[in-house]
């Protein structure tokens, strides 16, 4: 029977069985098998710092910095979001080796420590991870896929009508420039204005028949622009 209220919270937290929690456990096992990666991180964190390393506040350990950076990259967190999940998420706290009685870390501390890691350190860490993949016969690493990263851009949404109008706009500009340079004689008509009107009409049309008619016209003017007589 469904209850209206949660009468009593469980005393002990359950072990997360979510797929992302299992993914973190697998990554944690890889990092544990390559302890040299912590040495790379520690070198960057201690660079330019002289004196007794036991003095002053404890701060983030090299292992915590590396694991927090992995979490940030894996889930696409900002520093503010990372700071929240390091306080709120049991799985992420466990992955980053933060104890039950320990507090999380502020955004400024995360920013300072993660940005201290150099490109050479990340390259060395990637080399160690690739070595693990080769040892376990998971991946040979002969081919790198670099064309799958999605980044934010200031281009408009690539709607079909806007792409057709872009074709008309660019081709008309090129044809106008070619005729100005005296590149032969050809029949040229500028359809940019009417193509833009059809594109706007398609975008804001309320009825399907109205949108379909404007789309047919836009295709017609695009063909007239492409086929030069």
N, C-alpha and C positions, 0 to 999 in steps of 0.2 A: 504493500500500500504506500502511495506517495505521501510523504510528510510535508507539512506546511513550513516547519522550521527545522533547522539543523540543531538538535537538542544539545549535542556535546561534540566539540572538536576532538579528533584523535590526538592522543598524547605524543605518539611517535609518527613522524612523516614517513609515508610509503616511498619505496624506491620507484622512481619514474620509469614507466615502460614505454614511453613515447618514442617514436622513431628518431627524433632529434636528440633525445637523451642517449639513445644507443649509439648514435653517430658521435656524440661527444665522448662516450666511453671508448669507442674505437680509436679516435684521434688521441685520446689520453694515453692509450696503450702504446701508440707509435712514438709519442714524445718521451714516454718513460724508457722506451728501448733505445733512444738516442740522447743520452744525457749530455753529450757534447754541445747540443744546441743551447743549453743553459749557459755554458761557458761563453759562447759567442755573445749572448745577450748581456752577460755580466761585464764583459769587456767594454761594451758601449756604455753601460750605465755607470761604470767607474772611471770612464775616460776623463782625464783632466782633474780628478779629485785626489788630493794628496792627504796624508795623515792617517790616523787610526780609523779603519772602517767600522770599528765597534762603537765609535762615538756618535752622538746625535740620535735622532729618531730612527726607528726601524724601517718604516716605509715599505714599499712593495719589494718583494723578492724578485730575482731575475726570472724565476719560474712563473710567478704570477703575472709579470709583465708580458712574457711570451704567450701565455695561455689567454690572457685578456685580449691581446692583439689578435689571436686566432679567432676568438669569439666575435670580436668586432668585425673582422673580415668575413667570417662565415655567415653571419646573420645580417650584415649591412647596417650595423648600429652606428649612430652618432656617439660622440663621447658622453652626451647627456643620457642617451638611452642605455649605453653600456653601464654607466654608473648606477642607473635604476635597477637593471637586471642583476648586477652584482650584489645588490641588497635584497632583491625580491625573489629571484629564481634559485631554487634549491639545486637544480641540475647544473646551472652555470656556476654557482658558488662552489660546488663540489669539484667541477672541472678546473676552476681557477685556484683550487687548494685554499679556500677561505674557510676557516673553522666556524663552528656553530656560534661561539662566543665572540668571534672577530667581526669588526665592522667592515663595511665595504670601503670603496675608495671614491674620492670626489672626482668630478670631471677634470679639474685642473691637474690633479695628480696623474690621472690616466693619460691625459694629453701630453704632459711633460715626459713621462716614462716611455710611452709607446713611440713618440716622435724621436726619442733618443736613439732608436735602433736604426743603423745605417743600411744603405743598400747592399753593401758587402756582407753584412750580417744576414740579411734575408736571403741573399744568394747562397751563402754557406748552409743556411737552414734548409733551403730548397734542395740543395745537393744531398744533404743527409737524408731527407725524406725520399728523394728519388732512389738513393742507395737502398733504403728499406724496401721500396717497391720492387727493386731488382732482386734483392735477397729473397723476398717472399714470392717472387715470380708473379707479381700483380701487374706490373707495367715496366716495359723496357726503357721508356723515355726517349725513344729515337725521334718521335715526331711531337712537336709542340703545337697545340691548337690556340691560336691567338686572335681569331676573328669572331669569338663568341661573347665578348664582353659588351654588355649594354650600358651605355653611358647617357647621361642627360644631355639634351641638345636643345637649342632654341629654334628648331624647325617646327613648322606647323604640322598638324595631324595629316598624314598622307591620304586624304580622301580621294576617290577616283576623279571627281569633278575638279578638285584643286590641282591634281597632277596634270589633267588635260589642259587646264588653263595655263599652267606653268610651261607646258610644251608650246602653246600658242605664243605666250609672252616672249620666251627665249628665242624661238625660231623667227618671230617677227623682228626682234631686235637685230638678230644676225643678218637677216635678209636686207633690212634697212641699211646696215653698215656695209654690206657687200655691194649694194647698188650705189652707195655713196662713193665707194672706191672704184667704180666703173667696171665691175666684174661682169661684163656682158649685159645683154638686155634680156630681161625676163619679166613676165607679168607678176606683179606683186600687189597685194591688197592687205592692208593692216586690219586684222580682225580682233585685235586685243580688247577693244572696248566692248564689242558685242559678246565676246567669249567671257569676259569678266561678269557681264550682266547675267549670262546664263548660269555661270558658276554660283553667283550669289542667289539666284532664283532657286537653284537646286538645293542649296543649303537651307533656305528658309521656307521652302514650299510646304504647305500644310496638307495637300492632297497628293496621292500617289500619281494620278494621271498628269497633274501639273508638273511634278518632278520628272516624270518620264519624258514628257514633251520637251522640257528644257534640256534634258540630257541628250536626246536625239539631236537637237540643234547644236549643242556643244560639240558633239562628235563630228557633225557636218562641217562646222567652222574649223575644227582641228584638222580635218582632212584637206580642206581648202588651203590651209597654211602649210601643210607638209608637202602637198603636190604643187610644185611651182611650174608655171607654164612659160 
